Amino acid sequence: MQAPNVYDADPIPAEALAEIERLFTNGDLFRYTSEDAPVALLEQEFAALMGSKYALAVASCSAALFLSLKALGLPRGARVLIPAFTFAAVPSAVVHADCTPVLVEVAENYRIDLADFEAKLAAGAEAVLISHMRGHTSDMDAILALAEAHGVPVIEDAAHSLGTLWHGRRIGTLGKVGCFSFQSYKMVNAGEGGILVTDDDDLIARAVIMSGAYEHNWKKHPVVQARFAHWQNRLPLYNTRLSNLAAAVIRPQLALLEERVRKGRANHDYVAARLNTSPALHVPPPLPGETRAPDSIQFNLRGLTAAQADAFARAAKARGVSVQIFGRSSDNARAFWNWRFLAEVPELPKTRAMLMNACDVRLPARLTRDELDVIAGALLDAAEEATGGVPDAA
Ligand SMILES: *Cc1c(COP(=O)(O)O)cnc(C)c1O
């Protein structure tokens, strides 16, 4: 049996097509031409799903992160803590919001190093942006308590964490504001799109206006209106709204979420158990209290030399399975040393060591048990081949 193509997207539910036909007939693609536009309905449905007071749909998760920082009213140059293991779009959103990203070390288990977090918080930060990279949740109890003790707001980048729970609470609803992505490689695929959720009256009013609710378009948001009049004409309009077409594609997928999460987790845990039978491969377990919603698997190479790591990736590829070792593929957007647009790229030995051994394989929820076995078997065989069956002691 051949390795499955893990890059193919899932089909979009047929209901979306009927709605798109309706939108094509009346041409109503702009969210503010009617009050019950698909984008407005998506916001209501998403807020209800998350148990949040407010939701604002925008062009991308990056736009949601940018607007969150702007809506917090941070001063120019404000220091924003972010994990050093994330996608380049995250430090970019901080730079875009005229703030200064401060990179925090990430441990071998892909979670934020709390000692470094605490030290950098104590050294001075105006906000914390927790990126749950690849859906891995850091210790949010500790992070929220430390941020609160320092009086610093927490933004959650939950782009890749839709459906993840922390002690039964939804990731993205723990901080002051949570941001999600509807880009194609996330749990809900609209090609592009993002959404933020919050319970904060003032933050949502500011974010709605800045997203491009010019003049009195904010009246079409069925949320508390008092703060809007206050901010009228006092904020820039960044025009990063979502189109009704994207909302039509997203809405029917929300009903599929729980099933995708359940299957994705089962797939991940099945492959993880098989990979952990190899002394050369290690899948870090979830933190206690974390219920994951993975659509990919990350694992560390253990005791392999650089040459063996490259041989492992080649041997997996020869068996039809693409493995990305974050720190070893050139120009990788998730390797912090490639973020040369930053004023200063710090040296972070812990995160660097992790990235040099951390592997990434997509594992979409639709895969069958047989397909998972092909992937797991290929990775195990590749590890055996690369190490000659006997990895060096770590
Ligand atoms: C995908 C992703 C983003 C960016 O989302 P966009 O909607 O493409 O802007 C940010 N952070 C993480 C962790 C992501 O996985």
The ligand as an ORCA input file, in Angstrom:
! r2SCAN-3c Opt
* xyz 0 1
  C      -1.478     29.284     10.648
  C      -0.971     29.936     11.850
  C      -0.958     31.332     11.979
  C      -1.333     32.260     10.848
  O      -2.681     32.127     10.456
  P      -3.175     32.905      9.145
  O      -4.677     32.762      9.171
  O      -2.579     32.213      7.947
  O      -2.724     34.310      9.261
  C      -0.518     31.870     13.165
  N      -0.127     31.084     14.197
  C      -0.129     29.750     14.113
  C       0.285     28.940     15.305
  C      -0.552     29.128     12.947
  O      -0.543     27.787     12.875
*
